[in-house]
């Protein structure tokens, strides 16, 4: 980092140093509030813009004191000291400021490992009351938001849920309570899970034998994991969990045991939608043979589910409403993506299939209508001419699967994995993909028009000769991927990242070069002319 020259002989900026290492929101806000109470000036640094890739999500924060002590992260740890030094100068001047690092930054000596760029808002705190209100709400397990007003350099408190990001000329930082894990069952398994969950930052509540969790212990930021070897003992706990809004319910046992469990729960009045919420066998991999392996599997599964749920809830409403179905009256009998995503007119589910094992199965010309597939494993399966109409897939695995001339029409995919899958001449018109993994997926031909892929991480996915007319690729990340000879006419591409992506032969008429990342993209001369004309440049061939 370049050396700084003191602004006056009387003042030399203190050298920044980390007070402690944490990226927990409560720790960061508490550090700032305590600093103000102790007579220190304090600044809150927030990640408000990402250009390309970044180590942290929008809304990541640091807290910095006037003596150079700081906590929190806005990157991977390589820039935090430099950020703290800039925040100390802001505190000295008593004025907010913005700091750009990485791509597009004037500081060429500070390079982000991810190769992207970030913008940070450094806010000099004038009053700790707003932080104390936020901390009180979070400790009461209530979601809250802090709204930053750059024009007036003020911070205001708002109760309720929301997404972190810009709203007009203000930036909103949304906070949720610390995730909680409610455990019950045999001491060996439950104890191992409790130790790893505590080390991972979860609030752990252990339910003693014969007891049941209270309703206030089961909120939307809570997971429930049961480790009994007796179905009868777990049924009252399932009654409580299924009546709540917890984001995860898992139970120990084989698929055969789970089938018996489902029959017992049906006898207690629980429907198929309730049963589809239960993850069994619990964890990210089956047949863990010891308590520690089981604990790693369970906590990883809960963490992934919580992250996917947080991403889904943080998807701004306006991004989905500005999707392919801008005029739903054009296509009769179809609901808008916003309606299906937010449940305003959700398609009716007539059949539920939970935990099915279709690994390596050959599926020829089968038809499924309005079916809910929960935790389906279709890895290495093959479909030929199959039709899935208005189906919902939750946490399904399509890894290394092959699909030929099949149709997934008006379907919804939530937290599904498509790693190294192949779709050849398939029809996915009108389907919505939410928080799915598409790395190394290969698509040849077919019709993906009107699909919803907002914010999708396409990784090294390949689309060849595919129709993507009026698809929603808002904010999609396709760095080093390939979308060749594709029809992108009318597609929504705002803030999409096509860095180093092969776009040769694709229709780029829908691209706004000012709002799409095209650095190092591979394009033809004709496509270059289209982009230049979109920028208002006078192009002359010589």
N, C-alpha and C positions, 0 to 999 in steps of 0.2 A: 504494500500500500504506500502511496506517495506520502512524504512527510508533510505535516501541517506547520505553518508559521503562525505563532501566537498573534492575536489581533492587537494586543498591547503588551508592553513589558510586564505589566502587573498581573496578567492573567494567562496561564498556560493550562490548556485543557487536560484534565486528569486522564490517565490511561485506562481505557475500558477493561473491565474484567467481569467474568460471570459470577454472580452471587451464588447460583446453584443451577443445575441443569433440569429443566422441565418444560414441556410444551402444554401442560394442563392449564386451561383457561382460568380456573379458580386460583391456582398458584400465581399466575401472571397478574391478574387483577388485584389479588391480595398484596402482592409485592408493591404495586403502585400505590394502593390505598394506605398501606403501612408507611411507605416513604413520605407521603404527604402528612400523615399524622405525626411523624417524627421530625417534621420541619424541613425535609428535603423537597426540592423541586423534582417533578417526575413527568416523564413523557410516555405516551402509549403509541407504539409504532405498529401500523397495520398494513398488511399486504393487500393493496387495492387493485392491482392490475398485473396480469401475467401475459407475457409475449412469448409464444412458443411453449417450451416445457419449463417446469419449475419443481423444486423439491417439496414445496408446501402448497396447501390449497389457499384459495382466496379467503381472506379474513384471518390468516395466521398472524400472531401478534408477539411483540416483545414489550417489556417495560424497562425503562432506563431511568436511573437516578442522576442527579447533578454531579455526584462524585464518581461517575463512570461505572458503578455497579449496574448489572442488568440481568434479566432472565428472559426465557422464551426464545423462540426461533421463528424467523421469517424465510429462512433458506435451510441449507443442509448443515450449517455450522461454520461455513467458510467465510461468510460475510458479516456475521453478527457483530463482531468487534468494530468493524468499519461503520456499521449502521449506528451502533451505540455512540461512537465518536461524533457522528453527525447530529445525533439526538442531543448530546451534551451542548453542542453549539446552539441548537435551537432553544434549549433551556436557558442558556446564557443570554440570548437575545430576547427571550420571552415571546417568540413568534413561531407559529406552525410552518412547516415546510414539507415539500415533497422530495423524494430521493429516487432516482432511476439508476438501476444497476443492471449489468449484463448487456444484452442486445439493446441498442438505442441509447446507451448511457454515455455521458462524456468521460466517465472514469474508465479508461481503457485498461488500467492495471487491475481492475476488479472483474474477474471473469467467473461466471457461474458454471459449475461443472456440467449442468444439464444443457448448456448452450443457448438458453432462452434469455429473457429479460423480465425484470419485475419493477414495479413502481410501489414505493412505500409512502404512506402518509404519516408524518411525525406530528403528533398532537400534544402540545404542551398543556398538561392538565391544570385547570384553575381551581377545581373543587373536587374533593374526594367523595362527596355525597352520592353522586351518580354511580360511582363504583361500589359503594357500600350497599346501595339499593339492589344492584345487580347481583352482588354476592349473596345477599339475604335471600333473594328469589331463587337462586341456584341451589342454595342449601335447603330450601323448602321444596326443591325438585320441580320448579316451575320454569319453563323456557322463557327467555327474555331476549331483547334486542337492544343494542346501543346504536344510535344514529349519529353519525359524524357530519357536521355542517362545515365544510371548508370555508365558505364565504364568511361566516361569523366566528370561525374557529371555536365551535362549541360542540358539546357532546350531550345527547339527551337520552333518557331511559324510556323504553317502551315494553310493556308486558306482551307475552304471546309468542307464538312460533313465527318462523320466517326463514328466508334464505339470505346468506351473506352475499352482498354485491351492491352495485350502484342502483339507486332509485332516483331518477332525474339527476339533480346536482348534489345529492347526499349519498353517503355510503353507510350501509346497514351491516352491522356485525351481529349475527344470530348466535345465541348460546343455548346449549341444552345441558341438563343436569348430568352429573357423572353417571356413566352406565353402571347398573346394579345387577348382580347375579344372585338369585335366590336358589339355594342348594338344599336338597334333602336326600337321604338315603344312607347306604352303608358308610361307616366312617372312613374306610380305606379309600374308596373312589372319591367320595365327596371331599375328604380332606386334601387329597392331592390336587383336585380341581381348585379348591379354595386357595391353596398356596400359590398356584400359578396365576389365578385370576387377580389376587391381591397384588402380586408383583407386576401385573400388567395394568394396574391402575383402576381396577373395578372395585366398587363397593360390594362387599360380600355379606350376605345374610344367610345364616344356616338355620333351617327349620328343624327343631327337635322332634323326636319320634312322638307320634300321636297328635302333633299340632298341625295347624294350617296357616299359611300366610294371611295377613290382614289385607283388606282391599287397598289401603294406602301404601303397602309395600309392592304392589303390582301395577306399575305405571308403564307408559310407552317407552321408557328408557330402561326397562328391566327385562332380563332373561331368566327363564326358569329351567333348571336342569335337575332331573330326578334319577337317582341311582339305586333303585330298589331291585331286589330279586323276587319280589312278591307283588303281583299286579294289584291285589286287593288293597294293599297299603298305600299305593300311589293314586288310587281313584279319587279320593277327596281332594288331593292336591291338584289333580287335573281339573276337577270341577271349578276350583278357584282360579286357576290359570286361564282356562278357556273362557271364563266369564270376564276376563280383564283385557287390557289393551297391550299386554307384554309383546315385545317384538320377536321373542324366540321361546319356544317350548321344546325341550328335548328329553328323551328318556332312554335308559339303558335297555338292551335286549335285542334279540335277533328279529329278522323280519317275521318269522313264525310267531314269536312272542308278541310282536306288535299287532299282528292280525287278531290274536286273542284279546289284546288290550282294546282294539277298536270295537270288537264285538261287545265287550263289557261297557265301553263308553256309550255305544249306541243304546244299550239297555238303560242307561242313565239319562237318555234324552238328548245326546249330542248328535248333531248332524254331520254330513260329509264335509262341509266347509270347516267345521271345528276340527275334525280329524286331520284335514289337510294341513293344519297349522303345526302338527306335531312332527318333529324330526326324530325318526327312529329307523335304524340304529343311530344313536347320537354321535356327533363328531364329523370330521371331514374325511376320515377313512375308517373302514369297517375292521372288525376283529382285532382291536387293540388288546394285547394279551397281558399288559401290566398296567398298574394304576397311573404311573407317570406318563406313559404313552397315551393312555386314554385322556388324561388331563390336558396334554398338549393338543390332542385332536379336538376336544370339546371347546377349549378356550379359543382356539383358532377359528372354529366354525362360528362361534358366537360373535367374535370380532368381525369376521367377514360379513355376517348377516347384519350386524349393526352398521357397518360402514356402508353397505349397499342400501340399507333403509335410510341412512342419513343423506346419501346422495339423491335418492328418489325424492325425499321430502324437501331437499334443498333446490330441486329443479324449479326455476322461476316459472310461475304460471304463464306469463306473457310469452315465454319462449315456446311453450307447447301450443298455445292458442294461435301463434303465428306459424302454423305448420302447413302441411300439404293440403289439408281440407279447409282452405280459406273460404270456400263457398260450398258448404255441405249440401246445398240444394242441387248442385250439379250432378251428384251421384246419389240416386234415390236408394232408400233403404239402408244407408250407412250412417253411423254416428260419427261425430268428429273425434279426432284423437284426444282432444281435451276432455270430451265427455267420457271416453273410455278410460283415460288416465286418472281422472279425478272422481269417477264413480257417479257422474251426474246422469248418465244413461248407459250404464255398464251392460254388456251383453249377458244374457241369462246363461248360467252354467247348468246344464242338465245332467252331466255325469262327472264324477270326480274319480281320478285314478292317482293314488298316492304311493310313492316309493316303488314304482314299477321298474323291473330290471329288464330292459330291452337291449342289453349289451350284445353287440354283434348280430342282432336279429335282422332278418330280411323281411321288409314290409312292402308288399306289392299290392297296389291298387286298393288299399284299405281306405275307409272314409271315417273321419271323426268330426262331429259337429258339436260346438258349444261344450267342449270337454275341458275340465281343469286337470292338468297334469302337474302334480307336485313332486319334486325331487325325482323326476324321471331320469334314468340313466340310458341314453341312446348312443353311448360311445361306440364307435366302430360299427354302428348299424348302417343298413343300406335301405333307402326307400326308392321305389320305382312307381311313378304314377299315383302316389298316395295323395290324399286330399285331407287337409286339416282346415276346417272352416270355423272362424270365430272361437278358436280355442285359446286357452291361457296356459302358458308354461312358466312355472315358478321353480327356480333353482335347478333347471334341467341341464343335463350334460350332453352336448352333441359333439364332443371331442372326437376328431378323426372319423366322423361319420360321412357318408356319401349319399347325396340326394340327386336323383335323375328324374326330370320332368314331373316333379311333385309340386304341390301347391300348399302354401300356408297363407291363406287369405284372411285379412282382418283379424289376425291373431295378435296376442300380446305376450311378449317374452320378458320376464323379469328375473334379473340376476342369473342369466343362463350363460353357459360356456360353449363357444364354438371353435375352440382352438384346433387348427389344422383340418377344419371341416371343408367339404366340397359341395357346392351347389351348381348343377349343370342344367341349364334351360328350365329353371324352376320359377314359379310364380309366387311372389310374396307381397302382392299388392295390398296396400292399406295396413300392413302390420306395424306394430310399435315395439321397439326394442328399448328397454330401460335397464341401465347398469349392467350390460352384457360384455363379455370378453370375446373379441373377434380376431385375436392375434393369429396370423398366418392362415386365416380363412381364404378360400379360393372360390370365386364366383365366375362362372362362364355363361354368358348369355342370360336369358331369363328376363323377367319383368319385376323390378323392385320399385315400381312407380308408387308414389304416395306413401312410401314407408316413412316411419318416424325414427330417426337415428340422432336426436339432439344430444350433443355432448358425448357421442360415442367415441371410444378409444379403439380405432380400427387397426392400430399397430401396423404390422406388415401384411395386412389383408390385400387381396388382389381382386379387382373387378375387371373383367374383360368382356367388352361388348354388351354390357348390361344396361337395361333401361332403368334410369333413376329419375324419370320425369317427375317434377314437383315433389321430390323427396325432401324431408327435413334433415339437413346435415348441419344445422346451426351448432357452431362450437365443436364440431367433430374434429378428432385428432387422427390424421392419417399420415403421420411423418414416416417417410421412407416406404410408403405403401405404393400401390399401383391402381389407377383407375383409368384404363386405356379403352379407347373407342366406345366410351359410355355416353348415353344420352342424359345430360344433366339439365336439359331445358326446363326452366321454371323452378329449379331446385332452390331451396333456402340454404345458403352457404355462408351466412354472416358469421364472422369470427372463426371460420373453419381454418384448420392448420394443414396445409399441403406441403410443408417443408420437405424438400428432396423427394417428393412424390412424382411418379411417372404418370403424367396426364396426357400423353400423346394421343391424338385422335379423338379426344373427348370434347363434347360441346361445352365451351366455357362462356357462353353468352350470358349465363346467370351470375357469373362471378363479378363481384365488386372489388377490384384490386385494392381499394383503400381499406377494406375490412376483412380481407382474406390473406393468410400467410402463404406466400409462394416462393420463399427463399430457396434457391437451388432446385426448384421444381424443374422437371424435364418436360419441355413443351416444344411444339414445332414452330416454324416461322409464321405460319398462318395464325396459330393461336397467340403468338406474341403480338401480331397486329391487332387481333381482337381485344387483347388486354390493353394495349397502348391506346386504342380508340376509346375504350371505356374510361381511360384516364384523361381523355380530352386532348391527346397528343395528335399532331398532324403527321401521319405516316406516309412517307414517300419511298417507293422502291427504286433503287438505282442499279 
